Amino acid sequence: MELKYTKHGDYFLPDLTLPKNDDRDIGVYGRRHCDYLKKHRKIVYINLLTSGKLHSYLADINEQATDRLLTAMEQMKKTQGITEELKAADQMAWVGAMNNIKACAEEIVLKELIYN
């Protein structure tokens, strides 16, 4: 690897550039995982940051977590018998059940992907 240097005053500084980041959003799960890496996995965080792969990694984590959340919610809806008929018949019961399902699915995602 050949480095080029530029003179700034009395010093020669290397001309370093970071690779281009993709335009994907890191989302809430990516930010949570980033905080986890900063606090508990500092070496992994530093390696990803200095290699320029942190943003892509966090965007991938966010996509995986979102997909896993939706899949878990659909599976829980089927096993608990939460249907559109329940939504039409008793909206408050449906909302309560869906909130419970989302909380449980999010806890699974956080344990499996974000804080692991």
N, C-alpha and C positions, 0 to 999 in steps of 0.2 A: 504494500500500500504506500503510495507516494503522497506526501503532504506538501501543500504549498503554504508559504508563509507571507504575511504582509507586515511591513515595518510600520509600527505605530510609536512615534517618538523614538526612544532608544531601544525599543523591544521589538522582537519579531514574534508575532502571534499567529498560530495556525488558522487557516481558513477552514473552519468546520461548519457543516450544514446538517440540519436534521432532515430525515426523510419526510416526504409529504404525508400528512395524516389523511385518512379517508374522511368523508363527510358524514359518516354515521353518528347518530346521537348515542352517548354512553348511557343515558337514562338514569333512573333512580337506582336500579340494581348495580349498574356500573359504578356509580358514585359510592354506593355502600361498600362494594367490594374494594374500591380504591382506598377508602378509609380503613377497611380491615387490613389491607396490605401495608399501609403506612404504619399502623399501630402494632401489628403482630407478625408480619412477614416483610421486614424492612429490606432484606437482601433481595428478595424477589421483586419488590417494588423498585428498588434502585436499578436492578438489572434491566427490567422492562423500560424504565424511564430513560436510561442512558442508551439503550439500543434503539429507541424510537418506536418501540412496539406497544407501549402502554395504552395508547388510545384505541388501537385495533383490538387489543386484548379485552379492554373494558367494554367495547361495543359488542364483541362476541359474547361476553358474559351476559350482557343485558339482553341480547337476542335469545340466548339459551334459557335464561331465567323467565323471560316473558312467555316463550313457547311452553316451558315446563309448567308455568302457572296456569295457562289456559287449558292444557291437557289435564292437569290434576283437577281443575274445577269441573271440566266436562265429565270426568270419570266419577267424581263425587256426586254430581247432579244425578247421574244415572243410577248409582248405587243407593242414593237416598230417595229416589223417586220424585225429584223436583222437576215439574213439568210446566208447560205453558197453561195447562188446565188449572193448576194450582194458582198460577199468577192471575188468571181471570177470576177464579172463585174467591181467593183470599189473598189480597195483595200484601198485607202486612206479614202474614206467615211466610209468603214467598220471599219478601225482602229480608226478613230475619234469617231464613234458611240460607239465602245467597250470601249474606254478610258472614255467616258462620263458615260457609264453604270457602269463601275468599280468604278469610283469616287463617283457616287451617291449611289451605293450599299455599299461601304466602309463607307460613311458618316452615313448611316442607322445603320450599324453594330456598329460603334463607339458610336453612341448615345444610342442604345438599350442595348448593352452588356458591352462595355468597360468603358464608363464614366457614369455609372449609379449605 
